[in-house]
Amino acid sequence: MNNQHLVIRAFNGATDTATLSRIWLEASLVAHPFIGEATLREQQLLIEKHYLPGAETWVGCFSGEPVGFISLIGNFVGGIFVAPAKQGFGIGRQLIAHAMTRHATLSLEVYTANRAAMAFYAALGFDEVSRRPDDDQGMPFENARLVLRG
């Protein structure tokens, strides 16, 4: 698979929601096993009903098939997820690069227990600016706030 054929397009709620929700769940089960499958499946409804339609979402596609996405709330990356079978091909890098064409600075929060994501963001040049002991739901999962300046 060659990442130069990745097409990034705007999210279409009518055709993309189910596929992106599935990508989100599959990637989250791999990246966030500490949260637990039952909680992730509950959160999946929020992804479909609130987060995807409420954000500026860009979809990365190979041959017309969505393989990943990035959701922005202003310059905050609300989420970036790539289908597990498609990780390691530069899709996440291209999605971040696309977001940087829209914003001079990006910020995000990431679970510190997600070592692969922490390494990914460090390799892209994100700087850690703070940490907090709980996630947005008040669960005891440490989050780091990261910033990338263009």
Buried (B, 14 or more C-beta within 10 A) or exposed (E): EEBEEBEBEEBEEEEBBEBBBEBBBBBBBEBBEEBEEEBBEEBBEEBBEEBBEEBBBBBBBBEEEBBBBBBBEEBBBBBBBBBBEBBEBBBBBBBBEBBBEEBEEBBBBBBBBBEEBBEBBEEBEBEBEEEEEEBEEEEEBEBBBBBBEE
